[in-house]
Every structure is written in structure tokens, then in C-alpha cells.
Amino acid sequence: MPAPRTPRRVASVIRLRPEHADRYRELHRAAPGPVLDALSRAHVTNYSIFLRDHTLFAYFEYTGDDYEADMAAIAADPETQQWWTLTDPCQQPLDSAQPGERWVTGAELFHLD
């Protein structure tokens, strides 16, 4: 029996526009099932979003074999695209984001199992 694969840990950051903070919280209290299903189909597990000082920190674990293809499948999902039309106006990319980039990925500096 093969050893279980260690999940890929992904952390990313974006700002939350203060004037949209209540709306963003409201949206995430009722995240649509089809959006959550798209994440699951793409092998995204243990997904959390944290908030501190108008900065959103997201963390998830990826358990699939083709990260780029699975992320592209999420981005191509019509339900997810609709969800993003609601959530994107609440967010403001960091100054270090590249043009067109929203959530910026952080480098893992330390991990304790």
C-alpha cells in the first residue's frame, strides 16, 4: 500500500475593503454549495479564511495530482465565476500583486506537523 501523499499547503492574502466587510462576512455565512463542490472536485481540503486588520488570510490543502489544472477548473466553473462577481468587489489586492492577480500566495517559512 502506497504511503499517503503529503498535501500541498497553500496560503494567500488579500485586503478586505472596510466598507464591504459586513457584506463579505454575510456572503461567507452562506457560501453556495456548488462553489464548495467545485473546490472539493479540485482536491481542495481544509480551506479556511481568516481576517485581521482588513487583511484576509486564506489557507487550504491541495491533495490532487495537477494543481494548475485543478485551479483552472475552479476558475472555469460558472457557479464560481458568479460567486466571484459578488466577492471580488469586497477585496483589494496587495500592492505587491501582479497585474490581474488578486490573492497573492505566501511563501511557507515554517511548518510543524
Secondary structure, 3 states (H helix, E strand, C coil): CCCCCCCEEEEEEEEECHHHHHHHHHHHHCCCHHHHHHHHHCCEEEEEEEEECCEEEEEEEECCCCHHHHHHHHHHCHHHHHHHHHHHHHEECCCCCCCCCCCEECCCCCCCC
